[in-house]
């Protein structure tokens, strides 16, 4: 069973981080993805040192084992909630679908005005989570992971960039926009630490190298 239920000490910090990120969004005049601010590089390095190193195992994986997108509020599901959070001047219809707005994808620096051009990326992919421990979770725990709006785990990005990333970890994929790599790897480590997920050896080496440059 994952240890995240034992890590209540992080809950208050995470909630405050979410509030800070939300405040930054409302004060921003331009489209800017509002991923909850990840831990510092020094904290990420400390977290990384504590993560278990293990060989990945994808036996039995199915995306359907991670229920998403779930209803968050009213008629809005997780995808629609992230689109509203990460966009600027987002207008939605009665079913909460975004009909207009502007979105900046921090992975590649592109700006979009149609929600259909965006995917909601699971920063730590669902398959990667399965490989590194989520296969032992309950369905409700996997659902919580797949719809986590508190940790820096969900972000609106260019759809084909997200599809090119697929289920890769930082040993083989990081955002092409170099200015965002540090944020990305800090977020990756924070999510893995919170959910007590392991890393493989190549992944740990890559994360160590990226964090050293943060």
DRENPA-3360 file (N, C-alpha, C; in nm, 2 decimals, always signed):
BEGIN
1 = XXXXXXXX = +0.08/-0.12/+0.00/+0.00/+0.00/+0.00/+0.09/+0.12/+0.00 ~ +0.06/+0.23/-0.08/+0.14/+0.35/-0.08/+0.13/+0.42/+0.05 ~ +0.24/+0.50/+0.08/+0.25/+0.56/+0.21/+0.19/+0.70/+0.21 ~ +0.12/+0.74/+0.10/+0.08/+0.88/+0.10/-0.02/+0.91/+0.20 ~ -0.10/+0.81/+0.25/-0.19/+0.84/+0.35/-0.12/+0.87/+0.48 ~ +0.01/+0.82/+0.49/+0.08/+0.85/+0.61/+0.15/+0.98/+0.61 ~ +0.14/+1.05/+0.50/+0.22/+1.18/+0.48/+0.13/+1.30/+0.49 ~ +0.05/+1.30/+0.59/-0.05/+1.41/+0.62/+0.03/+1.54/+0.64;
9 = XXXXXXXX = +0.15/+1.53/+0.69/+0.23/+1.65/+0.71/+0.25/+1.73/+0.59 ~ +0.23/+1.67/+0.47/+0.25/+1.75/+0.35/+0.12/+1.82/+0.31 ~ +0.01/+1.78/+0.37/-0.12/+1.83/+0.32/-0.14/+1.98/+0.33 ~ -0.10/+2.03/+0.45/-0.12/+2.18/+0.47/-0.03/+2.25/+0.37 ~ +0.10/+2.21/+0.35/+0.19/+2.27/+0.26/+0.13/+2.27/+0.12 ~ +0.08/+2.15/+0.08/+0.02/+2.14/-0.05/-0.09/+2.23/-0.08 ~ -0.18/+2.24/+0.03/-0.30/+2.33/+0.01/-0.25/+2.47/+0.00 ~ -0.16/+2.52/+0.08/-0.11/+2.65/+0.06/-0.04/+2.68/-0.07;
17 = XXXXXXXX = +0.03/+2.58/-0.12/+0.09/+2.59/-0.26/-0.02/+2.61/-0.36 ~ -0.13/+2.53/-0.35/-0.23/+2.54/-0.45/-0.30/+2.68/-0.44 ~ -0.31/+2.74/-0.32/-0.37/+2.87/-0.31/-0.28/+2.97/-0.37 ~ -0.15/+2.96/-0.35/-0.06/+3.06/-0.41/-0.06/+3.05/-0.56 ~ -0.06/+2.93/-0.61/-0.07/+2.91/-0.76/-0.20/+2.97/-0.81 ~ -0.31/+2.95/-0.74/-0.44/+3.01/-0.79/-0.44/+3.16/-0.79 ~ -0.38/+3.22/-0.68/-0.37/+3.36/-0.67/-0.29/+3.42/-0.79 ~ -0.18/+3.35/-0.82/-0.09/+3.39/-0.93/-0.17/+3.39/-1.06;
25 = XXXXXXXX = -0.25/+3.29/-1.08/-0.33/+3.28/-1.20/-0.43/+3.39/-1.22 ~ -0.50/+3.43/-1.11/-0.60/+3.53/-1.12/-0.53/+3.67/-1.14 ~ -0.41/+3.69/-1.10/-0.34/+3.81/-1.11/-0.26/+3.82/-1.24 ~ -0.26/+3.71/-1.32/-0.18/+3.71/-1.45/-0.26/+3.77/-1.56 ~ -0.21/+3.86/-1.64/-0.28/+3.92/-1.75/-0.27/+3.83/-1.88 ~ -0.19/+3.73/-1.88/-0.17/+3.65/-2.00/-0.19/+3.50/-1.97 ~ -0.21/+3.42/-2.07/-0.23/+3.28/-2.05/-0.10/+3.22/-1.99 ~ -0.12/+3.14/-1.89/+0.00/+3.08/-1.83/-0.05/+2.96/-1.75;
33 = XXXXXXXX = +0.01/+2.84/-1.78/-0.03/+2.72/-1.71/+0.00/+2.74/-1.56 ~ -0.09/+2.70/-1.48/-0.08/+2.72/-1.33/-0.06/+2.59/-1.26 ~ +0.04/+2.51/-1.30/+0.08/+2.39/-1.23/+0.11/+2.43/-1.08 ~ +0.05/+2.36/-0.98/+0.09/+2.40/-0.85/+0.24/+2.40/-0.83 ~ +0.29/+2.50/-0.77/+0.44/+2.52/-0.76/+0.50/+2.40/-0.69 ~ +0.60/+2.34/-0.76/+0.66/+2.22/-0.70/+0.76/+2.26/-0.59 ~ +0.81/+2.16/-0.52/+0.91/+2.19/-0.42/+1.04/+2.24/-0.48 ~ +1.12/+2.30/-0.39/+1.25/+2.36/-0.44/+1.34/+2.25/-0.49;
41 = XXXXXXXX = +1.45/+2.29/-0.56/+1.54/+2.19/-0.61/+1.61/+2.12/-0.50 ~ +1.64/+2.19/-0.39/+1.71/+2.13/-0.28/+1.62/+2.02/-0.21 ~ +1.49/+2.06/-0.20/+1.40/+1.96/-0.14/+1.38/+1.84/-0.23 ~ +1.37/+1.87/-0.36/+1.36/+1.76/-0.46/+1.48/+1.67/-0.46 ~ +1.60/+1.72/-0.44/+1.72/+1.64/-0.43/+1.71/+1.55/-0.30 ~ +1.66/+1.61/-0.20/+1.65/+1.53/-0.07/+1.54/+1.42/-0.09 ~ +1.43/+1.45/-0.15/+1.33/+1.35/-0.18/+1.38/+1.24/-0.27 ~ +1.45/+1.28/-0.37/+1.50/+1.18/-0.47/+1.59/+1.08/-0.40;
49 = XXXXXXXX = +1.68/+1.13/-0.31/+1.77/+1.04/-0.24/+1.70/+0.94/-0.16 ~ +1.57/+0.97/-0.12/+1.50/+0.87/-0.03/+1.41/+0.77/-0.11 ~ +1.40/+0.80/-0.24/+1.31/+0.71/-0.32/+1.38/+0.57/-0.35 ~ +1.30/+0.47/-0.34/+1.35/+0.34/-0.37/+1.38/+0.32/-0.52 ~ +1.50/+0.26/-0.55/+1.54/+0.23/-0.68/+1.50/+0.09/-0.71 ~ +1.42/+0.07/-0.82/+1.36/-0.07/-0.85/+1.34/-0.08/-1.00 ~ +1.35/-0.20/-1.05/+1.31/-0.23/-1.19/+1.17/-0.22/-1.21 ~ +1.13/-0.15/-1.32/+0.99/-0.13/-1.35/+0.92/-0.26/-1.40;
57 = XXXXXXXX = +0.79/-0.27/-1.37/+0.71/-0.39/-1.41/+0.57/-0.34/-1.45 ~ +0.55/-0.36/-1.58/+0.42/-0.31/-1.64/+0.32/-0.42/-1.65 ~ +0.34/-0.54/-1.60/+0.25/-0.65/-1.61/+0.11/-0.61/-1.55 ~ +0.01/-0.64/-1.63/-0.13/-0.61/-1.59/-0.18/-0.47/-1.61 ~ -0.09/-0.38/-1.66/-0.13/-0.24/-1.67/-0.24/-0.22/-1.78 ~ -0.34/-0.14/-1.74/-0.44/-0.09/-1.83/-0.48/+0.06/-1.78 ~ -0.49/+0.15/-1.88/-0.52/+0.28/-1.85/-0.66/+0.29/-1.78 ~ -0.75/+0.20/-1.81/-0.88/+0.19/-1.75/-0.87/+0.17/-1.60;
65 = XXXXXXXX = -0.76/+0.12/-1.55/-0.75/+0.10/-1.40/-0.72/+0.23/-1.32 ~ -0.71/+0.34/-1.39/-0.70/+0.47/-1.33/-0.82/+0.56/-1.38 ~ -0.93/+0.55/-1.31/-1.05/+0.62/-1.35/-1.03/+0.77/-1.36 ~ -1.06/+0.83/-1.48/-1.05/+0.97/-1.50/-1.13/+1.00/-1.63 ~ -1.18/+1.11/-1.65/-1.18/+1.23/-1.56/-1.31/+1.22/-1.47 ~ -1.29/+1.25/-1.35/-1.40/+1.25/-1.26/-1.46/+1.39/-1.24 ~ -1.59/+1.39/-1.19/-1.65/+1.52/-1.16/-1.58/+1.59/-1.04 ~ -1.55/+1.72/-1.06/-1.48/+1.79/-0.96/-1.58/+1.89/-0.89;
73 = XXXXXXXX = -1.66/+1.96/-0.97/-1.76/+2.05/-0.91/-1.86/+2.08/-1.01 ~ -1.99/+2.06/-0.97/-2.10/+2.09/-1.06/-2.09/+2.00/-1.18 ~ -2.09/+2.06/-1.30/-2.08/+1.98/-1.43/-1.93/+1.97/-1.47 ~ -1.84/+2.02/-1.40/-1.70/+2.02/-1.44/-1.62/+1.90/-1.40 ~ -1.56/+1.84/-1.50/-1.47/+1.72/-1.46/-1.33/+1.77/-1.45 ~ -1.23/+1.68/-1.43/-1.10/+1.72/-1.40/-1.03/+1.79/-1.52 ~ -1.05/+1.74/-1.64/-1.00/+1.80/-1.76/-1.05/+1.95/-1.77 ~ -1.18/+1.97/-1.75/-1.23/+2.10/-1.77/-1.19/+2.19/-1.66;
81 = XXXXXXXX = -1.17/+2.14/-1.54/-1.12/+2.22/-1.43/-0.97/+2.26/-1.45 ~ -0.89/+2.18/-1.51/-0.75/+2.22/-1.54/-0.75/+2.32/-1.65 ~ -0.83/+2.30/-1.75/-0.84/+2.40/-1.86/-0.87/+2.54/-1.81 ~ -0.97/+2.54/-1.72/-1.00/+2.67/-1.66/-0.89/+2.73/-1.58 ~ -0.83/+2.64/-1.50/-0.72/+2.69/-1.41/-0.60/+2.74/-1.50 ~ -0.57/+2.67/-1.60/-0.44/+2.70/-1.68/-0.46/+2.80/-1.79 ~ -0.58/+2.84/-1.82/-0.60/+2.93/-1.93/-0.63/+3.07/-1.88 ~ -0.64/+3.16/-1.98/-0.67/+3.30/-1.96/-0.80/+3.33/-2.03;
89 = XXXXXXXX = -0.89/+3.41/-1.96/-1.01/+3.45/-2.02/-1.09/+3.33/-2.07 ~ -1.10/+3.22/-2.00/-1.17/+3.10/-2.04/-1.32/+3.12/-2.02 ~ -1.39/+3.09/-2.13/-1.54/+3.09/-2.12/-1.59/+2.95/-2.14 ~ -1.68/+2.91/-2.06/-1.74/+2.78/-2.07/-1.89/+2.78/-2.09 ~ -1.94/+2.67/-2.14/-2.08/+2.66/-2.16/-2.15/+2.60/-2.04 ~ -2.28/+2.57/-2.05/-2.35/+2.51/-1.94/-2.30/+2.37/-1.90 ~ -2.23/+2.30/-1.99/-2.18/+2.17/-1.95/-2.03/+2.18/-1.91 ~ -1.98/+2.30/-1.89/-1.84/+2.33/-1.85/-1.74/+2.31/-1.95;
97 = XXXXXXXX = -1.78/+2.29/-2.08/-1.68/+2.28/-2.19/-1.63/+2.42/-2.22 ~ -1.50/+2.43/-2.24/-1.44/+2.56/-2.28/-1.47/+2.59/-2.42 ~ -1.54/+2.71/-2.44/-1.57/+2.75/-2.57/-1.48/+2.86/-2.63 ~ -1.40/+2.92/-2.54/-1.30/+3.02/-2.58/-1.20/+3.04/-2.47 ~ -1.09/+3.10/-2.51/-0.98/+3.12/-2.41/-0.85/+3.12/-2.47 ~ -0.74/+3.13/-2.39/-0.61/+3.13/-2.44/-0.53/+3.04/-2.34 ~ -0.44/+2.95/-2.40/-0.36/+2.86/-2.32/-0.22/+2.86/-2.37 ~ -0.13/+2.87/-2.27/+0.01/+2.87/-2.30/+0.07/+2.74/-2.25;
105 = XXXXXXXX = +0.13/+2.66/-2.34/+0.19/+2.53/-2.31/+0.33/+2.55/-2.27 ~ +0.37/+2.53/-2.14/+0.51/+2.56/-2.10/+0.61/+2.45/-2.15 ~ +0.56/+2.34/-2.20/+0.65/+2.24/-2.25/+0.72/+2.28/-2.38 ~ +0.65/+2.35/-2.46/+0.70/+2.39/-2.59/+0.69/+2.54/-2.62 ~ +0.62/+2.62/-2.54/+0.61/+2.76/-2.56/+0.50/+2.80/-2.66 ~ +0.41/+2.71/-2.69/+0.31/+2.74/-2.79/+0.18/+2.80/-2.71 ~ +0.11/+2.89/-2.78/-0.01/+2.94/-2.73/-0.13/+2.90/-2.82 ~ -0.24/+2.85/-2.75/-0.35/+2.80/-2.83/-0.48/+2.87/-2.79;
113 = XXXXXXXX = -0.57/+2.88/-2.88/-0.70/+2.95/-2.85/-0.82/+2.85/-2.86 ~ -0.79/+2.72/-2.89/-0.89/+2.62/-2.89/-0.86/+2.51/-2.79 ~ -0.95/+2.48/-2.70/-0.93/+2.37/-2.60/-0.90/+2.24/-2.67 ~ -0.94/+2.22/-2.79/-0.92/+2.09/-2.85/-0.77/+2.07/-2.89 ~ -0.69/+2.18/-2.89/-0.55/+2.16/-2.92/-0.47/+2.13/-2.79 ~ -0.54/+2.11/-2.68/-0.47/+2.08/-2.56/-0.50/+1.94/-2.50 ~ -0.40/+1.88/-2.44/-0.42/+1.76/-2.36/-0.39/+1.80/-2.22 ~ -0.45/+1.73/-2.12/-0.41/+1.74/-1.98/-0.31/+1.63/-1.95;
121 = XXXXXXXX = -0.19/+1.67/-1.94/-0.08/+1.57/-1.91/-0.08/+1.53/-1.77 ~ -0.07/+1.40/-1.75/-0.03/+1.34/-1.62/+0.12/+1.35/-1.62 ~ +0.17/+1.45/-1.54/+0.32/+1.47/-1.54/+0.39/+1.34/-1.52 ~ +0.36/+1.27/-1.41/+0.41/+1.13/-1.40/+0.30/+1.05/-1.46 ~ +0.33/+0.99/-1.58/+0.23/+0.91/-1.66/+0.16/+0.80/-1.58 ~ +0.04/+0.77/-1.61/-0.03/+0.66/-1.54/+0.05/+0.53/-1.55 ~ +0.10/+0.50/-1.67/+0.17/+0.37/-1.69/+0.30/+0.37/-1.61 ~ +0.37/+0.49/-1.60/+0.49/+0.50/-1.52/+0.45/+0.48/-1.37;
129 = XXXXXXXX = +0.34/+0.53/-1.33/+0.30/+0.51/-1.19/+0.27/+0.36/-1.16 ~ +0.21/+0.30/-1.25/+0.18/+0.15/-1.24/+0.32/+0.08/-1.23 ~ +0.41/+0.11/-1.32/+0.54/+0.04/-1.32/+0.61/+0.06/-1.19 ~ +0.59/+0.17/-1.12/+0.67/+0.20/-1.00/+0.60/+0.19/-0.87 ~ +0.48/+0.12/-0.87/+0.42/+0.09/-0.74/+0.27/+0.09/-0.74 ~ +0.20/+0.17/-0.84/+0.06/+0.18/-0.83/-0.02/+0.06/-0.87 ~ +0.05/-0.04/-0.92/-0.01/-0.17/-0.95/-0.06/-0.24/-0.82 ~ -0.01/-0.20/-0.71/-0.05/-0.26/-0.58/-0.16/-0.17/-0.51;
137 = XXXXXXXX = -0.20/-0.06/-0.57/-0.30/+0.03/-0.51/-0.44/-0.03/-0.54 ~ -0.53/+0.03/-0.46/-0.67/+0.01/-0.49/-0.72/+0.10/-0.60 ~ -0.84/+0.07/-0.66/-0.89/+0.15/-0.76/-0.91/+0.30/-0.72 ~ -0.96/+0.31/-0.60/-0.98/+0.45/-0.55/-0.85/+0.53/-0.53 ~ -0.74/+0.46/-0.49/-0.62/+0.53/-0.48/-0.56/+0.57/-0.62 ~ -0.58/+0.48/-0.72/-0.54/+0.51/-0.86/-0.63/+0.63/-0.91 ~ -0.75/+0.63/-0.88/-0.84/+0.74/-0.92/-0.79/+0.87/-0.86 ~ -0.76/+0.87/-0.73/-0.71/+0.99/-0.67/-0.58/+1.04/-0.74;
145 = XXXXXXXX = -0.49/+0.95/-0.78/-0.37/+0.99/-0.85/-0.40/+1.05/-0.98 ~ -0.49/+0.99/-1.06/-0.52/+1.03/-1.19/-0.59/+1.16/-1.20 ~ -0.65/+1.21/-1.09/-0.72/+1.33/-1.09/-0.67/+1.43/-0.98 ~ -0.54/+1.42/-0.95/-0.48/+1.50/-0.84/-0.46/+1.64/-0.88 ~ -0.54/+1.73/-0.83/-0.53/+1.88/-0.86/-0.44/+1.95/-0.75 ~ -0.40/+1.88/-0.65/-0.32/+1.94/-0.54/-0.17/+1.94/-0.56 ~ -0.13/+1.82/-0.60/+0.02/+1.81/-0.63/+0.04/+1.86/-0.77 ~ +0.17/+1.88/-0.81/+0.20/+1.93/-0.95/+0.20/+1.82/-1.05;
153 = XXXXXXXX = +0.08/+1.76/-1.07/+0.07/+1.64/-1.15/-0.01/+1.65/-1.28 ~ -0.10/+1.76/-1.29/-0.18/+1.78/-1.40/-0.16/+1.91/-1.46 ~ -0.14/+1.92/-1.60/-0.11/+2.05/-1.66/-0.16/+2.04/-1.81 ~ -0.22/+2.15/-1.85/-0.27/+2.16/-1.99/-0.15/+2.20/-2.08 ~ -0.13/+2.11/-2.18/-0.01/+2.13/-2.28/-0.06/+2.10/-2.42 ~ +0.02/+2.14/-2.51/+0.00/+2.10/-2.66/-0.03/+1.96/-2.67 ~ -0.13/+1.92/-2.74/-0.17/+1.78/-2.75/-0.07/+1.69/-2.81 ~ -0.01/+1.73/-2.92/+0.09/+1.64/-2.99/+0.22/+1.63/-2.91;
161 = XXXXXXXX = +0.25/+1.73/-2.83/+0.37/+1.72/-2.74/+0.34/+1.62/-2.63 ~ +0.22/+1.62/-2.58/+0.19/+1.52/-2.47/+0.19/+1.38/-2.53 ~ +0.14/+1.37/-2.65/+0.13/+1.24/-2.72/+0.27/+1.19/-2.75 ~ +0.36/+1.28/-2.78/+0.50/+1.24/-2.81/+0.57/+1.19/-2.68 ~ +0.54/+1.26/-2.57/+0.59/+1.22/-2.44/+0.55/+1.08/-2.41 ~ +0.42/+1.05/-2.43/+0.37/+0.92/-2.39/+0.39/+0.88/-2.25 ~ +0.45/+0.76/-2.23/+0.47/+0.72/-2.09/+0.62/+0.73/-2.05 ~ +0.69/+0.81/-2.12/+0.84/+0.82/-2.09/+0.87/+0.89/-1.96;
169 = XXXXXXXX = +0.98/+0.85/-1.90/+1.02/+0.92/-1.78/+1.14/+1.01/-1.82 ~ +1.19/+1.09/-1.73/+1.30/+1.19/-1.76/+1.43/+1.13/-1.81 ~ +1.45/+1.00/-1.81/+1.57/+0.94/-1.87/+1.56/+0.95/-2.02 ~ +1.44/+0.96/-2.08/+1.42/+0.97/-2.22/+1.34/+1.09/-2.27 ~ +1.28/+1.16/-2.18/+1.19/+1.28/-2.22/+1.19/+1.38/-2.12 ~ +1.21/+1.51/-2.16/+1.18/+1.62/-2.08/+1.13/+1.73/-2.17 ~ +1.07/+1.83/-2.13/+1.01/+1.94/-2.22/+1.12/+2.00/-2.31 ~ +1.09/+2.03/-2.43/+1.19/+2.08/-2.52/+1.22/+2.23/-2.49;
177 = XXXXXXXX = +1.13/+2.29/-2.41/+1.16/+2.43/-2.37/+1.25/+2.42/-2.24 ~ +1.38/+2.45/-2.26/+1.47/+2.43/-2.15/+1.44/+2.50/-2.02 ~ +1.38/+2.62/-2.04/+1.35/+2.70/-1.92/+1.25/+2.63/-1.82 ~ +1.18/+2.52/-1.87/+1.08/+2.46/-1.79/+1.13/+2.32/-1.73 ~ +1.25/+2.28/-1.78/+1.30/+2.15/-1.73/+1.31/+2.14/-1.58 ~ +1.37/+2.24/-1.52/+1.38/+2.24/-1.38/+1.25/+2.22/-1.30 ~ +1.15/+2.30/-1.35/+1.02/+2.29/-1.29/+0.96/+2.15/-1.30 ~ +0.98/+2.09/-1.42/+0.93/+1.96/-1.46/+0.99/+1.85/-1.37;
185 = XXXXXXXX = +1.12/+1.85/-1.35/+1.18/+1.74/-1.28/+1.16/+1.76/-1.13 ~ +1.15/+1.89/-1.08/+1.11/+1.91/-0.94/+0.97/+1.85/-0.91 ~ +0.88/+1.88/-1.01/+0.74/+1.83/-0.99/+0.74/+1.68/-1.00 ~ +0.82/+1.62/-1.09/+0.82/+1.47/-1.10/+0.86/+1.41/-0.97 ~ +0.97/+1.46/-0.91/+1.02/+1.40/-0.79/+0.92/+1.42/-0.68 ~ +0.86/+1.54/-0.67/+0.76/+1.56/-0.56/+0.64/+1.46/-0.57 ~ +0.59/+1.44/-0.69/+0.48/+1.35/-0.71/+0.52/+1.20/-0.67 ~ +0.64/+1.16/-0.72/+0.68/+1.03/-0.69/+0.71/+1.01/-0.54;
193 = XXXXXXXX = +0.76/+1.11/-0.47/+0.78/+1.11/-0.33/+0.65/+1.10/-0.25 ~ +0.56/+1.18/-0.29/+0.43/+1.19/-0.22/+0.35/+1.06/-0.22 ~ +0.36/+0.99/-0.34/+0.29/+0.87/-0.36/+0.37/+0.75/-0.34 ~ +0.49/+0.77/-0.29/+0.58/+0.66/-0.25/+0.61/+0.56/-0.37 ~ +0.63/+0.62/-0.48/+0.66/+0.55/-0.60/+0.82/+0.53/-0.62 ~ +0.86/+0.42/-0.68/+1.00/+0.40/-0.70/+1.05/+0.47/-0.82 ~ +1.18/+0.47/-0.84/+1.24/+0.51/-0.97/+1.34/+0.40/-1.02 ~ +1.35/+0.39/-1.15/+1.45/+0.30/-1.20/+1.59/+0.37/-1.20;
201 = XXXXXXXX = +1.69/+0.29/-1.23/+1.83/+0.35/-1.22/+1.86/+0.46/-1.32 ~ +1.81/+0.44/-1.44/+1.83/+0.54/-1.55/+1.75/+0.67/-1.51 ~ +1.63/+0.65/-1.46/+1.55/+0.76/-1.42/+1.61/+0.84/-1.31 ~ +1.67/+0.77/-1.21/+1.73/+0.84/-1.10/+1.86/+0.92/-1.15 ~ +1.93/+0.86/-1.23/+2.05/+0.93/-1.28/+2.01/+1.06/-1.36 ~ +1.91/+1.05/-1.44/+1.87/+1.16/-1.52/+1.82/+1.27/-1.43 ~ +1.74/+1.23/-1.33/+1.68/+1.33/-1.24/+1.79/+1.40/-1.15 ~ +1.89/+1.32/-1.11/+2.00/+1.37/-1.04/+2.08/+1.47/-1.12;
209 = XXXXXX = +2.10/+1.45/-1.24/+2.18/+1.54/-1.33/+2.10/+1.67/-1.36 ~ +1.97/+1.65/-1.38/+1.89/+1.77/-1.41/+1.88/+1.86/-1.28 ~ +1.85/+1.80/-1.17/+1.84/+1.87/-1.05/+1.97/+1.94/-1.01 ~ +2.08/+1.88/-1.04/+2.21/+1.95/-1.01/+2.23/+2.08/-1.08 ~ +2.15/+2.09/-1.19/+2.17/+2.22/-1.27/+2.06/+2.32/-1.24 ~ +1.97/+2.28/-1.15/+1.86/+2.37/-1.11/+1.90/+2.48/-1.02;
% end
